[in-house]
Amino acid sequence: MAAELIQLNPGMQVERWTIVKKLGEGGFGAVYKVSGPGGEYALKTEGVNEQIQVRYYSSIDLCPVLKMEVFCLTELGKRGGRHFCKIEDKGRFGNFNYVVMTFVGKSLQDLRKEGPGGHMSLGTALGAGIQTLEALEDLHGIGYLHRDVKPGNYTVGRAELGELRKVYVLDFGMCRKFTNDQGVIRKPRAAAGFRGTVRYAPISCHMQRELCRKDDVETWIYMQVEITTGNLPWKNVQDMNQVGEYKKRCRFPPAVNELFAGCPAEYAQIMTLVDNLKYYDAPNYAQIYGIMRSSMQTNGVQEFPYDWEK
Protein backbone atom coordinates (compact mmCIF):
# COMPACT_ATOMS: atom_id res chain seq x y z
CA MET A 1 0.00 0.00 0.00
CA ALA A 2 1.25 3.47 -0.80
CA ALA A 3 0.59 4.59 2.75
CA GLU A 4 3.15 2.12 4.07
CA LEU A 5 5.93 3.88 2.13
CA ILE A 6 5.59 7.09 4.10
CA GLN A 7 8.11 6.99 6.91
CA LEU A 8 8.75 10.29 8.62
CA ASN A 9 11.79 10.35 10.86
CA PRO A 10 12.32 12.38 14.05
CA GLY A 11 13.52 15.89 13.24
CA MET A 12 11.86 16.01 9.79
CA GLN A 13 9.75 19.05 9.01
CA VAL A 14 6.27 18.88 7.52
CA GLU A 15 5.49 22.53 6.88
CA ARG A 16 5.64 24.12 10.35
CA TRP A 17 5.48 20.80 12.20
CA THR A 18 8.55 18.92 13.44
CA ILE A 19 8.30 15.13 13.73
CA VAL A 20 9.04 13.94 17.29
CA LYS A 21 8.22 10.23 17.00
CA LYS A 22 5.88 7.73 15.39
CA LEU A 23 2.89 6.79 17.54
CA GLY A 24 1.44 4.03 15.40
CA GLU A 25 0.08 3.05 12.02
CA GLY A 26 -3.09 1.66 10.56
CA GLY A 27 -4.34 0.45 7.21
CA PHE A 28 -4.29 3.91 5.68
CA GLY A 29 -1.25 5.62 7.11
CA ALA A 30 0.59 6.56 10.26
CA VAL A 31 0.22 8.87 13.25
CA TYR A 32 3.12 10.93 14.57
CA LYS A 33 3.72 13.12 17.56
CA VAL A 34 4.87 16.52 16.33
CA SER A 35 5.91 19.80 17.88
CA GLY A 36 4.87 23.12 16.47
CA PRO A 37 3.54 26.55 17.38
CA GLY A 38 1.97 26.29 20.81
CA GLY A 39 3.12 22.83 21.85
CA GLU A 40 2.69 19.17 20.90
CA TYR A 41 0.17 17.75 18.46
CA ALA A 42 -0.70 14.56 16.57
CA LEU A 43 -0.12 14.43 12.81
CA LYS A 44 -1.96 11.80 10.73
CA THR A 45 -0.73 10.91 7.25
CA GLU A 46 -2.31 9.17 4.31
CA GLY A 47 -0.69 8.37 0.96
CA VAL A 48 -2.01 10.38 -1.97
CA ASN A 49 -2.26 7.14 -4.02
CA GLU A 50 -4.78 5.89 -1.47
CA GLN A 51 -7.44 8.00 -3.17
CA ILE A 52 -10.50 5.91 -3.73
CA GLN A 53 -12.93 7.48 -6.16
CA VAL A 54 -16.23 7.33 -4.35
CA ARG A 55 -19.12 9.37 -5.64
CA TYR A 56 -19.90 10.82 -2.19
CA TYR A 57 -16.54 12.59 -2.13
CA SER A 58 -16.39 15.67 -4.27
CA SER A 59 -13.14 17.66 -4.64
CA ILE A 60 -11.23 14.59 -3.53
CA ASP A 61 -8.06 15.84 -1.99
CA LEU A 62 -7.93 13.68 1.07
CA CYS A 63 -8.67 10.00 0.80
CA PRO A 64 -12.03 8.94 2.24
CA VAL A 65 -10.75 7.90 5.68
CA LEU A 66 -8.90 11.12 6.44
CA LYS A 67 -11.56 13.16 4.65
CA MET A 68 -14.24 11.66 6.91
CA GLU A 69 -12.17 12.50 9.98
CA VAL A 70 -11.66 16.11 8.88
CA PHE A 71 -15.29 16.54 7.96
CA CYS A 72 -16.64 15.10 11.23
CA LEU A 73 -14.22 17.05 13.42
CA THR A 74 -14.92 20.30 11.57
CA GLU A 75 -18.70 19.86 11.92
CA LEU A 76 -18.38 18.89 15.58
CA GLY A 77 -16.17 21.90 16.20
CA LYS A 78 -18.87 24.17 14.79
CA ARG A 79 -21.49 22.56 17.04
CA GLY A 80 -19.37 22.71 20.18
CA GLY A 81 -18.73 18.95 20.39
CA ARG A 82 -17.54 18.08 23.88
CA HIS A 83 -15.17 15.16 23.35
CA PHE A 84 -13.33 15.73 20.10
CA CYS A 85 -9.86 16.70 18.96
CA LYS A 86 -9.44 20.10 17.37
CA ILE A 87 -7.95 20.32 13.87
CA GLU A 88 -4.92 22.62 13.85
CA ASP A 89 -3.84 22.22 10.23
CA LYS A 90 -4.35 20.07 7.14
CA GLY A 91 -2.84 19.85 3.68
CA ARG A 92 -0.66 17.96 1.25
CA PHE A 93 3.10 17.55 1.60
CA GLY A 94 5.09 15.62 -0.97
CA ASN A 95 3.29 12.34 -1.68
CA PHE A 96 0.95 12.38 1.30
CA ASN A 97 -1.95 14.26 2.85
CA TYR A 98 -1.83 15.16 6.52
CA VAL A 99 -4.01 16.44 9.32
CA VAL A 100 -2.67 17.95 12.55
CA MET A 101 -4.87 17.72 15.63
CA THR A 102 -4.95 17.71 19.43
CA PHE A 103 -2.41 15.35 20.97
CA VAL A 104 -4.17 13.21 23.56
CA GLY A 105 -3.22 10.80 26.35
CA LYS A 106 -3.67 7.06 26.92
CA SER A 107 -6.58 5.06 25.56
CA LEU A 108 -9.30 3.70 27.82
CA GLN A 109 -8.16 0.25 26.68
CA ASP A 110 -4.65 0.82 28.08
CA LEU A 111 -6.00 2.46 31.24
CA ARG A 112 -8.41 -0.43 31.80
CA LYS A 113 -5.59 -2.98 31.49
CA GLU A 114 -3.43 -1.00 33.94
CA GLY A 115 -6.15 -1.13 36.61
CA PRO A 116 -6.23 -3.79 39.35
CA GLY A 117 -7.86 -6.91 37.87
CA GLY A 118 -7.64 -5.38 34.38
CA HIS A 119 -10.60 -3.08 34.92
CA MET A 120 -11.52 0.34 36.26
CA SER A 121 -13.07 1.13 39.61
CA LEU A 122 -16.87 1.44 39.41
CA GLY A 123 -16.95 5.22 39.95
CA THR A 124 -14.40 5.75 37.18
CA ALA A 125 -16.14 3.32 34.80
CA LEU A 126 -19.49 5.07 35.29
CA GLY A 127 -17.99 8.54 34.90
CA ALA A 128 -16.01 7.58 31.80
CA GLY A 129 -19.12 5.83 30.46
CA ILE A 130 -21.17 9.02 30.64
CA GLN A 131 -18.48 10.94 28.72
CA THR A 132 -18.07 8.24 26.06
CA LEU A 133 -21.83 8.24 25.47
CA GLU A 134 -21.92 12.07 25.32
CA ALA A 135 -19.40 11.82 22.48
CA LEU A 136 -21.74 9.49 20.57
CA GLU A 137 -24.70 11.77 21.25
CA ASP A 138 -22.78 14.70 19.74
CA LEU A 139 -21.71 12.64 16.72
CA HIS A 140 -25.27 11.43 16.15
CA GLY A 141 -26.33 15.07 16.45
CA ILE A 142 -24.46 15.91 13.21
CA GLY A 143 -26.01 12.89 11.46
CA TYR A 144 -23.13 10.40 11.75
CA LEU A 145 -22.76 6.93 13.26
CA HIS A 146 -19.33 5.96 14.62
CA ARG A 147 -19.63 2.21 13.92
CA ASP A 148 -16.39 1.28 15.72
CA VAL A 149 -17.02 2.13 19.37
CA LYS A 150 -14.41 0.43 21.58
CA PRO A 151 -12.07 1.31 24.47
CA GLY A 152 -9.14 1.66 22.05
CA ASN A 153 -10.94 4.48 20.24
CA TYR A 154 -11.36 6.64 23.35
CA THR A 155 -8.55 8.40 25.18
CA VAL A 156 -8.14 10.78 28.08
CA GLY A 157 -6.62 14.22 27.71
CA ARG A 158 -3.07 15.06 28.77
CA ALA A 159 -2.02 15.99 32.29
CA GLU A 160 0.03 18.96 30.98
CA LEU A 161 -3.18 20.49 29.65
CA GLY A 162 -5.09 19.72 32.84
CA GLU A 163 -7.32 17.35 30.89
CA LEU A 164 -7.01 14.07 32.79
CA ARG A 165 -10.75 14.19 33.43
CA LYS A 166 -11.68 14.74 29.79
CA VAL A 167 -12.44 11.80 27.50
CA TYR A 168 -11.93 12.09 23.74
CA VAL A 169 -13.34 9.88 20.99
CA LEU A 170 -11.04 9.11 18.05
CA ASP A 171 -11.03 7.46 14.66
CA PHE A 172 -13.87 8.40 12.36
CA GLY A 173 -12.70 6.23 9.47
CA MET A 174 -15.70 3.89 9.84
CA CYS A 175 -18.28 6.65 10.25
CA ARG A 176 -21.35 6.70 8.05
CA LYS A 177 -23.87 9.48 7.52
CA PHE A 178 -27.32 8.21 8.46
CA THR A 179 -29.20 11.37 7.44
CA ASN A 180 -29.53 13.02 4.04
CA ASP A 181 -28.72 16.69 3.34
CA GLN A 182 -32.12 17.72 4.71
CA GLY A 183 -31.41 15.92 8.00
CA VAL A 184 -33.89 13.12 7.27
CA ILE A 185 -32.83 9.59 8.22
CA ARG A 186 -31.86 7.57 5.16
CA LYS A 187 -33.75 4.36 4.39
CA PRO A 188 -31.76 1.28 5.42
CA ARG A 189 -29.90 -0.62 2.72
CA ALA A 190 -31.12 -4.19 2.15
CA ALA A 191 -27.75 -5.55 3.29
CA ALA A 192 -24.66 -3.94 4.75
CA GLY A 193 -21.22 -5.53 5.11
CA PHE A 194 -19.64 -6.12 8.52
CA ARG A 195 -18.00 -2.95 9.87
CA GLY A 196 -16.20 -2.51 13.13
CA THR A 197 -14.58 -4.84 15.66
CA VAL A 198 -16.07 -8.28 16.27
CA ARG A 199 -15.73 -8.17 20.07
CA TYR A 200 -17.86 -5.02 20.42
CA ALA A 201 -20.02 -5.11 17.28
CA PRO A 202 -23.81 -4.90 17.70
CA ILE A 203 -26.04 -7.85 16.83
CA SER A 204 -27.28 -6.01 13.71
CA CYS A 205 -23.72 -5.94 12.41
CA HIS A 206 -23.41 -9.74 12.76
CA MET A 207 -26.68 -10.01 10.83
CA GLN A 208 -25.34 -7.62 8.15
CA ARG A 209 -28.20 -5.21 8.70
CA GLU A 210 -27.91 -1.46 8.24
CA LEU A 211 -26.74 0.13 11.50
CA CYS A 212 -28.52 2.95 13.32
CA ARG A 213 -28.00 5.05 16.45
CA LYS A 214 -29.09 2.32 18.84
CA ASP A 215 -26.31 0.07 17.47
CA ASP A 216 -23.60 2.54 18.51
CA VAL A 217 -25.18 2.54 21.98
CA GLU A 218 -25.38 -1.28 22.11
CA THR A 219 -21.67 -1.38 21.27
CA TRP A 220 -21.08 1.19 24.00
CA ILE A 221 -22.80 -1.15 26.51
CA TYR A 222 -20.35 -3.97 25.69
CA MET A 223 -17.45 -1.55 26.09
CA GLN A 224 -18.94 -0.39 29.38
CA VAL A 225 -19.11 -3.96 30.70
CA GLU A 226 -15.48 -4.53 29.74
CA ILE A 227 -14.09 -1.40 31.39
CA THR A 228 -16.16 -2.19 34.52
CA THR A 229 -15.25 -5.87 34.92
CA GLY A 230 -12.31 -6.44 32.57
CA ASN A 231 -14.29 -9.13 30.79
CA LEU A 232 -16.74 -9.92 28.00
CA PRO A 233 -17.98 -13.53 28.02
CA TRP A 234 -17.23 -14.05 24.31
CA LYS A 235 -13.73 -12.56 24.39
CA ASN A 236 -12.06 -15.90 23.61
CA VAL A 237 -14.51 -16.94 20.89
CA GLN A 238 -12.78 -16.62 17.51
CA ASP A 239 -15.64 -17.27 15.09
CA MET A 240 -17.55 -14.12 14.15
CA ASN A 241 -20.90 -15.91 13.79
CA GLN A 242 -20.49 -17.65 17.15
CA VAL A 243 -19.81 -14.27 18.79
CA GLY A 244 -23.05 -12.97 17.25
CA GLU A 245 -25.00 -15.96 18.59
CA TYR A 246 -23.44 -15.46 22.04
CA LYS A 247 -24.59 -11.83 22.08
CA LYS A 248 -28.15 -12.92 21.21
CA ARG A 249 -28.12 -15.47 24.06
CA CYS A 250 -27.02 -12.70 26.45
CA ARG A 251 -30.51 -11.20 26.21
CA PHE A 252 -31.90 -14.07 28.32
CA PRO A 253 -30.98 -16.02 31.47
CA PRO A 254 -28.59 -17.55 32.26
CA ALA A 255 -26.28 -15.84 29.71
CA VAL A 256 -27.51 -12.34 30.61
CA ASN A 257 -26.23 -12.92 34.16
CA GLU A 258 -22.88 -13.98 32.73
CA LEU A 259 -22.64 -10.79 30.66
CA PHE A 260 -23.44 -8.52 33.59
CA ALA A 261 -21.58 -10.45 36.31
CA GLY A 262 -19.79 -7.88 38.48
CA CYS A 263 -21.72 -4.96 36.94
CA PRO A 264 -24.27 -2.70 38.60
CA ALA A 265 -27.90 -3.77 37.95
CA GLU A 266 -28.44 -0.56 35.98
CA TYR A 267 -26.44 -1.90 33.00
CA ALA A 268 -29.06 -4.56 32.28
CA GLN A 269 -31.76 -1.90 32.59
CA ILE A 270 -29.98 0.23 29.97
CA MET A 271 -29.62 -2.74 27.63
CA THR A 272 -33.37 -3.41 27.79
CA LEU A 273 -34.06 0.24 26.88
CA VAL A 274 -31.66 0.10 23.94
CA ASP A 275 -32.87 -3.29 22.69
CA ASN A 276 -36.41 -1.90 22.49
CA LEU A 277 -35.40 0.85 20.06
CA LYS A 278 -36.12 0.59 16.33
CA TYR A 279 -34.09 1.76 13.32
CA TYR A 280 -35.50 5.32 13.20
CA ASP A 281 -35.62 5.88 16.98
CA ALA A 282 -33.34 8.31 18.78
CA PRO A 283 -31.86 6.84 21.97
CA ASN A 284 -32.84 8.71 25.13
CA TYR A 285 -29.31 9.72 26.09
CA ALA A 286 -30.45 11.90 29.00
CA GLN A 287 -32.32 8.97 30.53
CA ILE A 288 -29.20 6.78 30.28
CA TYR A 289 -27.01 9.46 31.93
CA GLY A 290 -29.60 9.67 34.71
CA ILE A 291 -29.47 5.90 35.23
CA MET A 292 -25.65 6.00 35.33
CA ARG A 293 -25.64 8.84 37.88
CA SER A 294 -28.17 7.07 40.07
CA SER A 295 -25.99 3.94 39.84
CA MET A 296 -23.16 5.93 41.45
CA GLN A 297 -25.46 6.82 44.35
CA THR A 298 -26.95 3.33 44.71
CA ASN A 299 -23.48 1.78 44.78
CA GLY A 300 -22.02 4.50 47.00
CA VAL A 301 -19.19 5.43 44.64
CA GLN A 302 -17.69 8.75 43.59
CA GLU A 303 -16.81 9.67 40.02
CA PHE A 304 -13.62 11.56 40.96
CA PRO A 305 -10.72 11.27 41.19
CA TYR A 306 -10.48 8.96 38.16
CA ASP A 307 -8.19 5.94 38.65
CA TRP A 308 -5.44 7.38 36.42
CA GLU A 309 -5.27 10.59 38.45
CA LYS A 310 -4.14 8.76 41.58
N, C-alpha and C positions, 0 to 999 in steps of 0.2 A: 504493500500500500504506500502511496506517495507520502502519507502522513508520517510513516515510520522513518523516512529519510531525514526529517527535520530534527537535528540534534543541536541544541543551543548550549554552548558551554559557559561556565561561570566567567563573568567579566565582559561577555559580548554585549553589544548595545543593540537594542531594537528601538529605533527612534530615541525617545528620551528615557527609555527603560533599560536598566542594567540587570542582566541575568545574575541571580545569586546562586540558585541551584534548582535542579529538576525535582518536582514533587511527585510526579507520577505520569502514566500515560494510559490512554484508552484506545478504542478502536479507531478514533478519528484524529488523534493528535496527542499532544502532551501539555502538561501544566507545569509552569515554572514559578518560583518565587522571584520577584524582581524588586529592585529599589528604584525609586524615582522621586519626583517632586512630592514632598509631604510624607514620605515614609515607605513602607513595604506593601506590595500588592501581589496579586496572582495574575499571571499572564497565560492565557490558553491559546494554543496554536492549532491550525488545521491546514493541511496541504491544499494548495489551490487546485491541484488535479482531482481533489476529492469531490469537486462540484458534481452534483447529481441533478440533472435537469428534471425538475418536478414542476408541474404546471402551477402549483400554489405559490411558487417562489418567483416573483418578478424581480427585475434588476438583480440577478443572482451575482452577488459579490462574495458573500460568505456561503459556505456549504450549508446544507439544511440544518445540521446539528448546531453549529455555532450561530447560525442565523436565528434559529428558534430561541436559543439562549438570550441573544441580544434583544430580540423582539419582546420576549416575556419580561426580561428585567427592565427594559425601557418602559413598557406599559405599567408594570408594577410600581416603578419609580414615580410615574405620573399620578398614580392612585394612592400613593403613600403606603405601599406594601410594608408590612412590619418585619419580615424575616428574610430579607433578600439582599444579596450583594449589590453594590452600586457599581455601575460601569464608569470607569475613569477614562478609557480611551479605546478606540478600535480602528483597524485599518489593515492594509496589506504591506508586507515587508518581504522583498525578495520573492521566494516561491511559496509563501504561506500567508494566511490571514491570521490576525490575532485580536484578542479582546483582553483588556486589562481591567481587573475588578478587585473589589475588597478582598484582602487576604485574611482568611479566617483560621480558627483553631482546630482542635481535634474533632473527629467525627463522633457521633453518639455511639457508633459501633465500637470504636476504640475505647471510649469512656466506659461503656457497658462492660467490656472485657476486663478493664482494669479494676472494676469494683469487686468487693468481696463476693465470692460465689459466682462471678461473671455476670453480675447484674447490678442495677442501681438500687439505692434505698427507695422505699415507697414514695416518700415526699418528693424526691428528685424526679422519679419516674412520672408521677402525676403532673408535676410542674412542667417538665419537658414535654409531656404529652399534650398539654394545653397549647404550648407554643407551636409544636409541630402541626397540630390541627389548624391553628390560626393561619399558618403559612398556606395550607391547602385551601382554607376558606378564601384567602386573598387571591390565590391563583384561580380558583373557580370563579371568583368575582370578575375576572377579566376574560372569562369564557374558555379557560384552558384546564385540561386534566393533566396531572403529573405522570401517572401511569408507571412510575418506578419508585414508589414510596418505600424506603427502607432506612435502617439506622445509618448505613454508610453514606446516605445522601443528605444527612443533616449534620451540621457542625455547631460548635459553640463559637462565640466571638473570642477575640484575643485579650489576654489579661492587660497588655500594654494600653489597650484602648478602653479598658474598664468595661469590657463586654462579656465577662464570663457568665453572666446570667442571660445573655441573648442567644437564641437559637436561630440558625440560618438554614434554609433549604437550598440545596444545590442541584445541578444537573437537570437541565430541561430538554435534553436531547430526545427524550421519549414523549414529550408533551404532544397533545393533540387538541385542536380547537373543537369544542363541542357545540359552539353556537355559530350561526352565520353572521354576515356583516350587520344585520339588523338586530343581533342579539337574541335571535330565536334559536332554540335547541335543534340541532340537525337531526334528521331521521336516522335511526341506527342502520348501519350496513348489515346485509344479510349474514355475512361472516367476517370476522376480523382475525388476523393472525395473532399468535401469542406475543405479548409485549411485556417486558418487565423481568422480574427475578422470581424464579419458581417458588422459593421459600415463602415469599410474602404476597404472591399474586392472588387476586380475588378469584372466587369460584367462576365468575363469568369469563375470566381470562382462560382458565382451563377448558371451558366449554366453547372457546373461540367466539364469544358473543361480543358485540360492541360494548365498550366500557362507558360508564357514566360517573357522576360525582360520588354516588354511594360506593362505587368500587374503590376509589381512592381512600375512602374512609374505612372500608373493610380491611384494606391493606394496612392502614394505619393501626387498626386494632391488633393485627398480628404483630406488628412492630412493637406496639405498646406492651403486649404480653411478654415479648422477648426482653425488652429493656427492664421489665419489672421482675421477671423470674430467671432470666438467662436461658430460657428454653422455649422451643416450639416442638410439640410432640412429633411432627413429621420431619424434624431437621436431618435425620439420618436416612430418610427415604430418597432414593436416587431417581426413581421413575416419576416423570412429570404427571402422568395420568393417575398414578397411585397417590401422589400428593394431593391432587384435586379431589379424589375420592375421600381421602382422610379429612380434608377440610369440610366436605359435606357431612361426614359422620359427626364432626364436632358441633353440629347443631343440635344433637340429641344426646341424652345419657346413654352409656357412661362416658362417651368420648368428650362431651362438653365439659365434664368435670376434669378430665385430663388436660384439656386446653387451658382451663382457667385455674388449675392447681397453683396455689401460692399467690393468686391475684385477689384484689378486692372484689366483692360481689358485684360492684357497679359495672365492671367490665362486661359481664354477661348481659346485664341490662342494656348497655350501649349496643352490644351486638344484635340484640333482638330489635331495637329501634332501627338499626341500619338495614338489617335483613328484610324489614317490612317495607323498605323504600322501593319505588319502581324507577324505571329508566329516566323519566322526565322530572322526578321529584328532587327538590333541593333538600339536602340534609339539614336538620335543625342544629346547627353548630352551637348556638347559644345554650340550648338544652344540654348538649354533651358537656360543654364547659361547666355548667352548673352541677351536673352529676359528678364530674371530676373533683370540683371544689368540695362538694359535700362528702366525697370519699375521703378527702384529707381530714375533715372534721370527724367523720365516723371512725376512722382508723387512728385518730389522735396523732397525725404527723404534720410536720411543717414543710412548706415548700423550700424555704431557704435556711441555711446556705446550701447550695447544690453540692453534691459529693465532691466534684472536682475543684471546689473552692477551698476545701479543707486542707 
